[in-house]
Amino acid sequence: MSLRTLCVLTNVLLFASCSSMALAESTEQQWHDNYSSAVKAATAEKKMLLIVFDDQSAAAKQFKQQTLTSRRVAELLANYVVADLGVDATVTVDEKPTRILNHAAFQYMYGTGGIAIVDYTNNDPTQLGQVVSQFNFKGTHGRTTTEMEVILTLPPGSLTQRTLIYAVRMHPEKPRSTGGMFRRLLALETFRHSRNQASMQLQGHHQWESRFHQISAQLPGGLVPTEVCAESWPGQRLEDAAIECVRSWRHSSGHWSAVSDANVYYGYDMKRGRNGIWYATGIFARNR
């Protein structure tokens, strides 16, 4: 069953906590405590839907009381429809209650508390109704204000694309490769090459010479593509794998030069092979 099918199902049973009511009272923005109503609102308003899956931990409490109510995060959240649900929130599927976090669309939440973002903007039909961000709570604050500012300003794209861009932007040295425009052409090329590496279970710039000319022919005059590749350790979770790939680029002067420099356009993506390793690709277009 697709997430879109899940979204339109009725008879949704959700477990709202006292903390969700407190969150709603702390801000003028409406926080939905019902999955179905949140999806309907996001669809009608053509907005991203941000869901907080509250696991009742101290980190979740700090996140909701401090991070989400900070001025900058609150300003960014105004562009979203927001929902505050428990980790055991369920939806009725085939007349049986099914835990939302057990649905395949939320697999990278790993069944625990955190935040997820679902795209209902209609900007890209291929992303409509897709879960495009999944971040578990971590540390004492769940997620810091800085982390949330980065998450809430990621460009439209797939889950894997946005997670890798997040890892680049969160690097302490502030590499500039994501400062240009996230270009669909380059995003598609990074998707294809990451998938190819994952299928081969081999990192590398395979067929780059031919791909270079193919990409160059589709770019505006004077722009030249550059590519970086990396791989994670086996068995790493999605966010950890993205961070590891950026760390790998940092330890290669040639790759880091490309990741650090400003570009006109950029694309990032990563795919996991059957060996449990994530393979990452970045492609940038810059002036000669």
N, C-alpha and C positions, 0 to 999 in steps of 0.2 A: 504494500500500500504506500502511495506517495504521500509526502508531507501535505501537498495541496488537498488531497482527499481527506487527510486527517483534519485539516483546518476547517473544512466545511461541515464536519460531523457535528450533530447536536447532542444533547444530553450529556454535557460535559460536567463532571464532578471535580471540583477543585477545593483544596484545603487552604483556606485563607487564615493567616495567623494574626495575632494582635500586633505584631511588628509591621505587617503590611498596612494596617489601619493607621499606625503611627506615621509611617512613611507618607501616606496619602495626606495626612493632616499637616505635614511639615512642608509641603509644597503646593502651589496652586494647580499644578498639572494633575490631571486625573490619572491615577494608577489603577488599572484594571486588576481585579482579583479573580477574573474568569477568563479562561483561555479563548473561548469562543467569542466573547464580546470584544476582546482585544484584537483578534484576527479580523473581525468585521470592521472595527474602527480603522485598523491599518489599511485594509483593502479599500475602504471608502475614501480615506484621506490620501492614499497612495504614498504611504510613509514606511520607513523601516519600523519593525516591531522589536523592541528590546524587552527581553524577559529576564527577570531576576528569579532564579531558582533558589529559594531560601532554605538552607539546611539547618537553621536554628543555631549555628555555631557563633562563637564570639567574633570571628572574622566577618561573618555575614552581617552581624549586628553593627559592627564598626563601619562596614562598607555602606550600609544603608543610612546610618546616622551621620556619617561624616563625609565620605566621598561623594555620594549621590546628592547631598545637599550643599556641596561647595558651589560657589557662584558660577564658575566657568562650566562645570559639569552640568549644572541645572540649565544654563543657557543652551548648551548643546542638546540636552535631552528634549528641549522644546521642539526639536525637529523630528522627534520620534513619538510613536505611540508606545506606552510603557505598561508593563504588567508585572505584578509581584505575586509569584506562585510558590507553593511549597515544593520540595523535591519529590513528594509523593502525589502530586497532582495527577489526576487520571482523566482519560477520555474513553467513552464507550465505543468499542470496536467489535463488530459482530456480536452485539448484545453482551459483551463482556467488558468490565473496566480494565483499561490498559494504562499503565504508568507512562506518562508522556516521555520521561527521560529514558524509557526502555525502547522508544521508537528509533529506528535506524537513522532517521534524520538528525538525531541528537547524540549519535554514538560518541562524538568527541567531547561530550560533557562527562563521559565515563561514569554516568549514573549518580554524580554528586553535585553539590551546590556550585553556583556560579552564574554567569550571564550568557545569554544567547541572543543573537540578532537574526531576524527573518526579514527578507527583502520583499516588500509589497509596493515598491516605487513605480514599477512598470518601465523603468529606464532601460532595462535589458530584459526582454521576454524570457531569455534562457535562465535568468536568475529569479524570476517572479515566484514567490512562495518558497524559495530555497533558504535554508539556514546558512548564513554567510559569516557568522562569527560564533565561536564557542570558546569561552574562557572560564576555567574553574577558579574558585576563590583560592587565594594563596596569601601567606603571610598573616600578620595580625590585623591588617585592614581589608582583607579580601582582595581588593585591587586599589591601588593608590589613585589619587587625583590625576597625576601625570599619565598613568596607564590608561585611565578612562578617557582622558582627552585624546590620546592617540587612537584608541578603539573607536571612539565616536566620530572621528574625522577620517577614517579610512575611506579610500575611493570605492565606488561600486565594483563588485567583482565576486569571484567564487570564494568559498571558505578557505581553500588552500592558498589562493592568491593573497587574500587579505591577511591571513595569519603570517605569511612570510614578509609581507610589507610591514606588518606590525613589528616583527622581530628586527627588521632593518631600522625602523624609526626609533625603536627603544634602545638601540645600541648606544652606550654612553658617549661614543665619539661623534654621534650625530652625522652619519654619512648622508650625502646630499642626493643620492641617486633617485630618491622618490620625490624630489622637489619639483620635477617637471609634471607633464601630463601622463596619466595612466592611459596608455593607448591600446585599444582593443586588438589591433594587429599584433602588437608585441606580446600582449597577454595570451593570445591564441598560440603564438609561436612558442612561448615558454611552457604553455600547457602541453603542446605536442612533444616538445623535446624532453620535458620531465617525464611524460608518459613513456616515451621511447627508452629513456635511461632505465626507468623502473621495469619495463618489459624485458630489457636486456640484462637487468640487474648489474649494470656497469656504468659508472660515472664517466662522463667525457663529452667533448665537443664533436660528437659524431656527425659526419657529413657537413661540418660547418662551412666549408668553402662553397658548396652549392646552396646551402641555406642562406649564407651571407648575401649572395647575389639575388636570391629570390626575395629576401626581405628588403634589400636596398632598392630594388625595382619598385617597391610599393611605398617607399618613403618620399616625402617632399625633397626637392633637389638640394644637394649639399649635405644631407644627413647620412651618417654612416652608422651601422649597427655594431655593437660590441656585446659579447656574451660571457657570462660567468656560470660555472656549474659547481655543485657541491653535493655531499651526501651526509646523512646523519649516522649515528650509531644504530645498530639493530634494536628494534623494540621500543624506541623512544616514542613518547606521546607527541601529538601533532605540534603543540606550541614548543615543547622542548626540542623537537627535531628542527623546527624553524630557527630557533636560537642557536642550535649547534651548527647549522649550515652557515649562518652569518659569522659565527666564531671561526669557522673554517676559512671563510673568505678573508677574515681579518689577519689570519696567519699566512696569507699568500700576498706578497706585495703587488703582483700583477692584478689579481682579482680585487684586492682592496682598493687599488687605484680606480678601477672601474666602478665599484660600489660607492666609493666616496665622492666621486666627481658629479657635478651637476649635468643634467641631460635635458634635452627638449622633450623626449618621450621615454617612457620606461614600461617594462612589464616584468612581473615575477610570478612564479608558480612552483609547486612541488607535488610529487606523486610518490606513493608508497609501493615498493615492489613486494612480491610474494615472500621475499627474504626478510621482510620487516624493516627494511631500510628506506628512508625517504630520500628522493632525489630532487634537488632544487635547481632551478634555472632562472637567471636574470638576463634580460636583453635590453640594451639601452640604445637610443638613437641620439647622436650628437653631431655638431658641426665638425667638418674635417679639420 
